Amino acid sequence: MDEDELTEPMARVVARMALEQYGTLSTEEMKKVFTEFYEPTPLDLIPKSRKEPRYLQTIGNVVSHQKKSKIREYQEGFEVEKFLGPNGDRAIWRLIEGAGDEIRLSDLSDAKRKRLVRRRQMPKPVLHTDWNAINANRNKIGSEGEAVVMEIERNRVATRFPDDVHRVQHTSKVVGDGTGYDILSFEDDGRTRYIEVKTTISLDPNEPFYLSPREYSFLADHYRLRDAWIARVYGLYSVDGPMVDLLSAEEVLDDFDFLVTQFKASRK
């Protein structure tokens, strides 16, 4: 598979992002909103057999590859219910929330969530990723820090929701860093937990770290939800092992200063 082409594992991660916003979508609706969360590459836009661009067929393949399964739960945190009919397959995609005995299908009409979410313009597209840079220049320290946090999260979830450990996802390994978080996990009450990992070899927990515009925006959009976190890994190669501080979105945005370090220049 060409590295510049949407794959089914990538499509499932992006579909989860879409369902976080919309809750429930038909396959046709998923195809319509998909580019709110993913920017197709030139290869994605090449038509295939049904005269659809490749990325749209990849979305449809998630459903068609379910074979005869009527309902399938995906580890990315959603289910797809497939209907077989004379005019082809139809399907409904539904977000799964909670964990353990509290697993439920999402109800995004929940008034409390709507009150808490900050209404602001989201950057678009979310996923505009340099795939070559991801595959060839993956930062060794960052990757090792993410592995540390993944192990911590899997162990933490295993003690409370042992049947749901497989749903702890290292999303940045699949779609790169465009989502605004590296790891998808669970809070202790079963709500979704989003973790962006920032790693340093320094032993100083207050060593400054960098946020991309997307990462900053994601923290701002989840400011009052207490479900978005920075996992600050420091002392990565310490003889005593790495240490991790978990910083909430509120703590980062309220207690840290932000310094602009780059400028984009364009001709007047």
C-alpha positions in Angstrom: 0.0 0.0 0.0 1.4 3.4 -1.0 2.2 5.5 2.0 0.3 8.5 0.6 -3.0 6.5 0.3 -5.6 6.3 3.0 -5.7 2.8 4.5 -8.5 1.1 6.4 -6.8 1.4 9.8 -6.3 5.1 9.1 -10.0 5.4 7.9 -11.2 3.8 11.2 -9.2 6.3 13.3 -10.6 9.3 11.3 -14.1 7.8 11.5 -13.8 7.8 15.2 -13.0 11.5 15.1 -16.1 12.1 13.0 -18.3 10.1 15.3 -17.0 12.1 18.3 -18.7 15.1 16.7 -21.8 13.5 15.1 -22.5 10.4 17.2 -24.2 8.3 14.6 -23.7 8.4 10.8 -24.7 6.3 7.8 -21.9 5.3 5.4 -23.1 8.0 3.0 -23.1 10.6 5.7 -19.6 9.4 6.9 -18.3 9.9 3.4 -19.8 13.4 3.2 -18.2 14.6 6.5 -14.9 12.7 6.3 -13.0 15.6 4.8 -13.8 17.7 7.8 -11.2 15.5 9.6 -8.9 14.3 6.8 -7.4 16.0 3.7 -7.2 13.5 0.8 -3.9 13.2 -0.9 -3.6 13.3 -4.7 -3.5 9.5 -4.7 -6.6 9.4 -2.6 -8.5 11.4 -5.2 -7.8 9.0 -8.1 -11.1 7.4 -9.2 -11.5 3.6 -8.8 -13.9 1.0 -10.2 -17.1 2.7 -9.0 -15.9 6.1 -10.2 -15.5 7.2 -6.6 -12.2 8.6 -5.3 -10.0 6.0 -3.6 -10.5 7.4 -0.1 -14.3 7.1 -0.4 -14.0 3.4 -1.5 -11.6 2.8 1.5 -14.4 4.1 3.8 -16.9 1.7 2.1 -14.4 -1.2 2.4 -14.6 -0.9 6.2 -18.2 -2.0 5.9 -17.9 -4.5 3.0 -15.0 -6.3 4.7 -17.2 -7.1 7.7 -18.4 -10.0 5.5 -21.5 -11.4 7.1 -21.2 -9.8 10.5 -24.3 -7.8 11.1 -22.8 -5.7 14.0 -19.1 -5.4 14.6 -17.4 -3.4 17.3 -14.1 -1.9 16.3 -11.2 -1.3 18.8 -11.1 2.3 17.7 -14.3 2.8 19.8 -17.3 2.5 17.5 -19.6 -0.1 16.1 -20.9 -0.6 12.5 -24.3 -2.3 11.9 -24.5 -3.7 8.5 -27.7 -4.3 6.5 -27.7 -6.6 3.5 -30.2 -5.7 0.8 -31.0 -6.2 -2.9 -29.3 -2.8 -3.7 -26.1 -3.5 -1.8 -24.8 -3.1 1.7 -26.0 -0.3 4.0 -24.5 0.5 7.3 -24.9 2.7 10.4 -21.8 3.8 12.3 -22.2 4.5 16.0 -19.8 5.9 18.6 -19.3 3.7 21.7 -18.7 5.5 25.0 -17.9 4.3 28.5 -16.2 1.1 29.5 -16.8 -2.0 31.6 -20.4 -2.3 32.6 -21.1 1.3 31.5 -20.5 0.9 27.8 -23.2 2.7 25.8 -23.9 4.2 22.4 -23.2 7.9 22.2 -25.9 10.4 22.7 -24.4 13.7 21.6 -27.6 15.6 22.4 -26.6 15.5 26.0 -27.1 19.1 27.2 -24.3 19.0 29.8 -21.7 18.2 27.2 -23.0 21.0 24.9 -22.7 23.5 27.7 -19.2 22.5 28.5 -17.7 22.5 25.0 -16.2 25.7 23.9 -17.7 26.8 20.6 -14.9 28.0 18.4 -13.6 27.6 14.9 -11.7 24.3 14.5 -8.7 24.3 12.2 -9.4 22.5 8.9 -8.3 20.1 7.7 -7.4 18.2 10.8 -5.2 15.6 9.1 -2.8 17.2 6.6 0.1 15.1 7.4 3.6 14.7 5.8 3.5 10.9 5.5 7.1 10.7 4.4 8.2 12.7 7.4 6.2 10.4 9.7 7.7 7.2 8.3 11.3 8.4 7.7 11.9 10.9 10.5 9.9 9.7 13.5 11.4 11.3 16.5 13.0 8.6 18.6 12.6 10.3 21.9 9.0 11.1 21.2 8.2 7.6 20.2 9.8 6.1 23.3 7.9 8.5 25.5 4.6 7.6 23.8 5.4 3.9 24.4 5.9 4.7 28.1 2.6 6.4 28.4 0.8 3.6 26.4 2.1 1.0 28.9 0.9 3.1 31.8 -2.5 3.6 30.3 -3.0 0.0 29.4 -2.0 -1.1 32.9 -4.3 1.5 34.5 -7.3 0.6 32.3 -6.6 -3.1 32.9 -7.2 -2.7 36.7 -10.6 -1.1 36.1 -11.8 -2.3 32.7 -9.9 -5.4 31.9 -12.2 -6.3 29.0 -11.5 -2.9 27.3 -7.7 -2.7 27.3 -7.8 -3.4 23.6 -9.6 -0.1 23.1 -6.6 2.0 24.3 -5.3 3.2 21.0 -1.9 4.7 20.0 -3.6 6.8 17.3 -0.5 8.8 16.3 1.2 5.6 15.1 -1.7 5.1 12.6 -2.5 8.6 11.3 0.4 10.8 12.5 0.2 13.8 14.7 -2.7 15.7 13.1 -5.4 14.7 15.6 -4.2 16.8 18.5 -3.5 13.8 20.7 -1.3 10.7 20.6 -3.3 8.2 22.7 -7.0 7.5 23.1 -7.9 6.0 26.4 -10.5 6.1 29.2 -11.1 8.1 32.3 -11.8 6.2 35.5 -15.5 6.8 35.0 -15.5 5.4 31.5 -15.4 8.7 29.6 -12.9 9.1 26.7 -9.4 10.3 27.6 -7.2 12.1 25.1 -3.5 12.2 25.8 -0.8 14.2 24.0 2.6 13.0 25.0 5.6 15.4 25.4 8.9 13.8 26.2 12.3 15.1 27.2 15.5 13.5 28.5 15.9 16.3 31.0 15.2 15.6 34.6 13.5 18.9 35.0 9.7 18.5 34.9 9.4 22.2 34.0 11.5 21.9 30.9 9.5 23.9 28.2 7.8 21.8 25.5 6.3 22.6 22.1 2.6 22.5 21.0 1.5 22.6 17.4 -1.5 24.8 16.5 -3.7 21.8 16.3 -2.6 20.5 19.7 -3.2 23.9 21.3 -6.6 24.1 19.6 -7.6 20.7 20.8 -6.7 21.5 24.4 -8.8 24.7 24.1 -11.8 22.9 22.7 -11.7 20.4 25.6 -10.8 23.1 28.2 -13.7 22.3 30.7 -14.3 18.7 29.8 -11.4 17.3 31.8 -10.8 14.6 29.2 -7.7 16.1 27.4 -4.3 15.8 28.9 -0.6 16.4 28.3 1.5 13.5 29.6 4.8 15.2 30.3 7.5 12.4 30.2 10.8 13.6 31.6 14.1 11.8 32.6 13.5 9.4 29.7 16.9 7.8 30.0 17.3 8.3 33.8 18.8 5.4 35.7 15.6 5.4 37.8 13.4 5.2 34.7 11.2 7.9 33.1 8.8 9.9 35.2 5.4 11.2 34.0 3.3 14.1 35.0 -0.3 14.3 33.8 -1.4 17.9 33.1 -5.0 18.8 32.3 -6.0 21.1 29.5 -7.1 23.7 32.1 -3.7 23.5 33.9 -1.7 23.9 30.6 -3.8 26.8 29.3 -4.1 28.6 32.6 -0.7 28.1 34.2 1.7 28.1 31.2 3.0 31.0 29.2 3.0 30.6 25.4 5.8 32.0 23.2 5.5 32.3 19.4 8.6 30.7 18.0 7.8 30.7 14.2 6.5 33.1 11.6 5.0 32.4 8.2 6.0 34.8 5.6 4.0 35.5 2.4 4.5 38.1 -0.3 2.4 41.2 0.1 
